[in-house]
Amino acid sequence: MTLEPSISEQIETAIAPHHVQPRGMSRIYLWSVTWRLGFILILFLTFFPFVFLVITSLKDTHQFYHTFWLPAWPMTWSNYTQAFTDLNGYILNSIFVTATSIFGIVVCSTITGFLFARYRFPGRELLYYMMLAMLMVPGALMLIPQFVWVQQLGLLNTYSVMVLPYIAGMQVMGMFLLRSFFSQIDQALFESAQVDGAGVFREIWHIALPLSKPVLGVVAIMSALGVWNSFLWPLVTVSGEDVMVLTVGMLRYNGRVAHQYGPMFAGYVISAIPLGILFVFFTRAFMRGITSGALKA
Amino acid sequence: MNSTPFRRARPRYSGRAAGQPPLWLIYALLFVPIALLIVFNYVPAASALFHAFTHWDPGRPSAWAGLDNFQQLLDDPVFLKSLKNLCKLGIFVFIVNLTAPFLVAEMIFHLRSERWSYASRVALVLPMIVPGVVVFMIWQYIYSDAGILTAFLEGLGLNNWIYGWLSHPKTALWAVACVGFPFAHGFNVLVYYAGLTNIPVSILEAAEVDGLGAAGKIMRLHVPLILSQIRLLTIVTMIGVTNGFESVYILTRDGGPGYETMVPGLYMFLNGFVFDRMGYAAAIGLLLLVFLLTFTVLFNRLVRTEDYDPGT
């Protein structure tokens, strides 16, 4: 007898909010539903062109005109073999150029970052700010004098014209990131290594580098994105097929397969695969690499 | 970059500090990086600065021209047109690239589950694996006769809405501006999201207690507290719009139809590599650089941001 009302009271209070404020609740509910639907719509619109691209890359011309939106069978895998035989030279060049540049950028920025972080020497500040100042000058504006200059140096149509300027420009950002990271490492670590007779190189190799793997990953990914995507510089400095990189090669490929949408889109898909592989294996470094480029401003 | 990196210790150059490698080794190690920087950045930058004041045609020695190039630019209808286009494009891109990613970041921020939030951030970054050039080619296709947009409007029966978007003088510039729709650019979203997660939970809870609604929370709390992110994105977007002409180059190649999609960057490129007027091109480059530096400095002065300091 005494228990029953209290139980019903409990039930009353437990279900009360649903009864008490139906209008308020439904407004919040409506709000969150719209919010979510909007989000899904944006995601859909962002990805739709890419999905469409992949679907269409597997169609032949007839299928393209007759089943425009939906996938069509049989799938035309030969689009991919055709695109790949046309593009693999460019891809190899791009991979070579990107890998060499990353290596150079990481080596240069590790050395300069370490020296600036750890030692004092006359001219340190001057050299440091001299490097940083170059972050202020956007590359696109130097395109023409830079082009004339490498032409005078006789570097047109070589791999070095696509590697050396990238190392020169992108090492600065890497130096900046690594310098601030190295100076946060406990200096006692280096000092005890010194006592044991380690020189600069062993300090870098055995202490600084192992501790800074995440930052190195960020520098590497940032450089990879920058070099791989660069278009205008290789467009003006390289005209020979044998050293041409993918971005410029795509332009030629696009002209060759005009209006054959299957092979054209297969080429587009192939062009995204190398960075895609990098993305799958280094997702976190990739995402951090994108935002830390923000420091550039 | 705002902090002074060497504040703590004034350097004492009283010979070698204990345990430091010899000076010659330090300079030897610095030689290659600095030499690369001088050869590939400082020399061209100096050359750009100098040649902006010369008549400079390929194959001939350059001749001093004083301010000729700049005077010509002010009378050049194509250049003025390109500035006008840049203004239109700039305002549009600026609004859209700052607001759309902010809304998306808010949406992600409000997702309860950390796993979904991470997944959606990864998803928004994913399109960045496609090279920029290819993205512009995809948009060229989207706008073409056989493209998605045409097919979509045909499907809706809106045949008289269909234009050659990139070749019609009325629509070309806006077609270029709309590349990247719906503008949920991964980089911007991540920057905003980082700003939102940096807001201390105590502030958000206090707002909840004070009964601030969703819209009020966003406008009066989030926006002021991520001002430094907004400032950063403003500058990055500004630099991108002013320098970037890859999209126009891929989509219309020469700023056509007429000069409807001409932008200063492309005009510089064409002058340098097609019309063989490199001094003129250098002058355009210098103007853009001066504009950007002024903008960045002024903007940083005007919009002072102080990071929230929980200690005070």
Boltz contact constraints between the chains, C-beta under 6 A:
constraints:
  - contact:
      token1: [A, 39]
      token2: [B, 107]
      max_distance: 6.0
  - contact:
      token1: [A, 42]
      token2: [B, 104]
      max_distance: 6.0
  - contact:
      token1: [A, 42]
      token2: [B, 182]
      max_distance: 6.0
  - contact:
      token1: [A, 42]
      token2: [B, 184]
      max_distance: 6.0
  - contact:
      token1: [A, 45]
      token2: [B, 182]
      max_distance: 6.0
  - contact:
      token1: [A, 46]
      token2: [B, 184]
      max_distance: 6.0
  - contact:
      token1: [A, 49]
      token2: [B, 138]
      max_distance: 6.0
  - contact:
      token1: [A, 68]
      token2: [B, 151]
      max_distance: 6.0
  - contact:
      token1: [A, 108]
      token2: [B, 33]
      max_distance: 6.0
  - contact:
      token1: [A, 111]
      token2: [B, 29]
      max_distance: 6.0
  - contact:
      token1: [A, 112]
      token2: [B, 33]
      max_distance: 6.0
  - contact:
      token1: [A, 115]
      token2: [B, 26]
      max_distance: 6.0
  - contact:
      token1: [A, 119]
      token2: [B, 20]
      max_distance: 6.0
  - contact:
      token1: [A, 120]
      token2: [B, 11]
      max_distance: 6.0
  - contact:
      token1: [A, 121]
      token2: [B, 23]
      max_distance: 6.0
  - contact:
      token1: [A, 121]
      token2: [B, 26]
      max_distance: 6.0
  - contact:
      token1: [A, 122]
      token2: [B, 13]
      max_distance: 6.0
  - contact:
      token1: [A, 134]
      token2: [B, 41]
      max_distance: 6.0
  - contact:
      token1: [A, 137]
      token2: [B, 45]
      max_distance: 6.0
  - contact:
      token1: [A, 138]
      token2: [B, 239]
      max_distance: 6.0
  - contact:
      token1: [A, 138]
      token2: [B, 243]
      max_distance: 6.0
  - contact:
      token1: [A, 140]
      token2: [B, 243]
      max_distance: 6.0
  - contact:
      token1: [A, 141]
      token2: [B, 285]
      max_distance: 6.0
  - contact:
      token1: [A, 141]
      token2: [B, 288]
      max_distance: 6.0
  - contact:
      token1: [A, 141]
      token2: [B, 289]
      max_distance: 6.0
  - contact:
      token1: [A, 142]
      token2: [B, 44]
      max_distance: 6.0
  - contact:
      token1: [A, 142]
      token2: [B, 45]
      max_distance: 6.0
  - contact:
      token1: [A, 142]
      token2: [B, 48]
      max_distance: 6.0
  - contact:
      token1: [A, 144]
      token2: [B, 272]
      max_distance: 6.0
  - contact:
      token1: [A, 144]
      token2: [B, 278]
      max_distance: 6.0
  - contact:
      token1: [A, 144]
      token2: [B, 281]
      max_distance: 6.0
  - contact:
      token1: [A, 145]
      token2: [B, 44]
      max_distance: 6.0
  - contact:
      token1: [A, 145]
      token2: [B, 47]
      max_distance: 6.0
  - contact:
      token1: [A, 145]
      token2: [B, 48]
      max_distance: 6.0
  - contact:
      token1: [A, 146]
      token2: [B, 44]
      max_distance: 6.0
  - contact:
      token1: [A, 149]
      token2: [B, 43]
      max_distance: 6.0
  - contact:
      token1: [A, 149]
      token2: [B, 44]
      max_distance: 6.0
  - contact:
      token1: [A, 165]
      token2: [B, 40]
      max_distance: 6.0
  - contact:
      token1: [A, 167]
      token2: [B, 36]
      max_distance: 6.0
  - contact:
      token1: [A, 168]
      token2: [B, 36]
      max_distance: 6.0
  - contact:
      token1: [A, 168]
      token2: [B, 37]
      max_distance: 6.0
  - contact:
      token1: [A, 168]
      token2: [B, 40]
      max_distance: 6.0
  - contact:
      token1: [A, 168]
      token2: [B, 41]
      max_distance: 6.0
  - contact:
      token1: [A, 171]
      token2: [B, 33]
      max_distance: 6.0
  - contact:
      token1: [A, 194]
      token2: [B, 19]
      max_distance: 6.0
  - contact:
      token1: [A, 200]
      token2: [B, 21]
      max_distance: 6.0
  - contact:
      token1: [A, 229]
      token2: [B, 131]
      max_distance: 6.0
  - contact:
      token1: [A, 229]
      token2: [B, 132]
      max_distance: 6.0
  - contact:
      token1: [A, 231]
      token2: [B, 133]
      max_distance: 6.0
  - contact:
      token1: [A, 231]
      token2: [B, 246]
      max_distance: 6.0
  - contact:
      token1: [A, 247]
      token2: [B, 131]
      max_distance: 6.0
  - contact:
      token1: [A, 247]
      token2: [B, 133]
      max_distance: 6.0
  - contact:
      token1: [A, 250]
      token2: [B, 133]
      max_distance: 6.0
  - contact:
      token1: [A, 250]
      token2: [B, 134]
      max_distance: 6.0
  - contact:
      token1: [A, 254]
      token2: [B, 137]
      max_distance: 6.0
  - contact:
      token1: [A, 268]
      token2: [B, 134]
      max_distance: 6.0
  - contact:
      token1: [A, 271]
      token2: [B, 131]
      max_distance: 6.0
  - contact:
      token1: [A, 271]
      token2: [B, 134]
      max_distance: 6.0
  - contact:
      token1: [A, 272]
      token2: [B, 129]
      max_distance: 6.0
  - contact:
      token1: [A, 272]
      token2: [B, 130]
      max_distance: 6.0
  - contact:
      token1: [A, 275]
      token2: [B, 129]
      max_distance: 6.0
  - contact:
      token1: [A, 276]
      token2: [B, 129]
      max_distance: 6.0
  - contact:
      token1: [A, 279]
      token2: [B, 129]
      max_distance: 6.0
  - contact:
      token1: [A, 287]
      token2: [B, 125]
      max_distance: 6.0
  - contact:
      token1: [A, 290]
      token2: [B, 187]
      max_distance: 6.0
  - contact:
      token1: [A, 291]
      token2: [B, 190]
      max_distance: 6.0
  - contact:
      token1: [A, 291]
      token2: [B, 191]
      max_distance: 6.0
  - contact:
      token1: [A, 294]
      token2: [B, 191]
      max_distance: 6.0
  - contact:
      token1: [A, 294]
      token2: [B, 232]
      max_distance: 6.0
  - contact:
      token1: [A, 297]
      token2: [B, 232]
      max_distance: 6.0
  - contact:
      token1: [A, 297]
      token2: [B, 235]
      max_distance: 6.0
  - contact:
      token1: [A, 297]
      token2: [B, 236]
      max_distance: 6.0
